Structures are given as structure tokens and as C-alpha cells.
């Protein structure tokens, strides 16, 4: 339902599924590596734009558990190298500091090469003092796996006082530190969530952009937030 009058009411937490890198690379005759490199830089831009527009938390799905199983080794190695380079890029680190932005990596990082785990930890440590914008990067993450992980932790706990409750599950998720999502944006025209943060997405508003991720710009982000601002969220009432 739309609100009766337009107003600028930005979401506190935006989650993004940055889809369409491979299709964009084919249509624009770019290498896959160049396409993914643009996609990583685009997420930094979008995060800063989001902060300027009033958002204080942004999460992006960088690599899913399904990607780790189904993508070719060549493509995964390309992504690993790009994420490794971005994690130590002085320009990116300066941009994060300049915008008081903190990066947190969330997911099963044990599935990643050690050199990449080390670089992601370096990125987290270099930005941990910042508190103006929270950026969550989901790497080696899957929604079903996250819930299974939480239930296993509870079942395997030696504490008899822990019971299987909503709160117990939430507290044991890999993503337990993430707030509920107000707005989910998916690019490339695909209209599904693919298991993105199911616990935090129960009452999320959805926005699907037809643009491929490398082409998504500030005007597109403003349109998504404007659409969100016009909606009347009832939360089951």
C-alpha cells in the first residue's frame, strides 16, 4: 500500500543482491574480471550514496554458498583475487575512513583461501574504528545454511538452559549482529531473493531493478529509496 503523501523516509538497512555482472560483461564486450572489478567498485559507490541519502546500514551478497559449489574454479579464482585486491586497496580504505564506514565480513569464511581470509580480516581491522556507516559483506553465505548453523550450535551446546526459541536461533545465526532489513534491492531484472538473509527479511520491502549491477547508478538508488518511502509498512497489523 502507498502512503497518501510523498515523503523522504529512507530505510535504515538496505540489502543488495548485485546481479547481472556476467550478462553485462557479454553485452558490453568486457572481460569477466573487468566486469566483477567494476561491480566491486560500484558497491563502494552505492554504499557512500546510501549514506548520503540517509541509510546507516548496507549489506551486500558478495559470494553465496551456492556460488562456491556451482561456479567454475576459474571464475571463483577471479573473484578471490579481486576481493583480495579490493580488501587492501589504499583508495578503498581511504574512502571508508573519509566516510566513517566500517566493514564487517559475514559468512563461512573457512571455505575461502587463507590469503583471502587474511585480507578480509585486514579490511575489517582497518575500518573497525569507524561508526558512521555499517557495511556488511556476505561471503560464503547462504540463508538455509545460516539457519542450519544456528540450530546445530543450539543442539550441540552443553548448556541445558538453552531452549529452541526464536531468540535462541537469532542469537546463534552467523548473521546475528545484523538488524532486520527494511529494503532489499536486486538488480538485473531477476525477481527472487535466492535465500538472502531469511531471518532478517521477513518484513522487508522489495525493489527489483532491470539494470545490471555495473550499470546501477545513484539515480537508480534514489528511485528505490523513493519507492520505499511511499510504502505503508504494516508489519502484520
HUHU-V227302 format. One record per helix or strand of 3 or more residues. SS is the DSSP state (~ for helix, > for strand). FROM is the first residue (numbers start at 1). TO is the last residue. Records with the same first field share a line. If there is no record, write none. Layout:
SS=FROM-TO ; FROM-TO
//
This chain:
>=13-17 ; 57-64 ; 101-106 ; 133-141 ; 183-186 ; 205-208
~=21-27 ; 32-52 ; 65-70 ; 73-87 ; 90-98 ; 109-111 ; 114-127 ; 143-156 ; 166-172 ; 213-215 ; 218-229
//
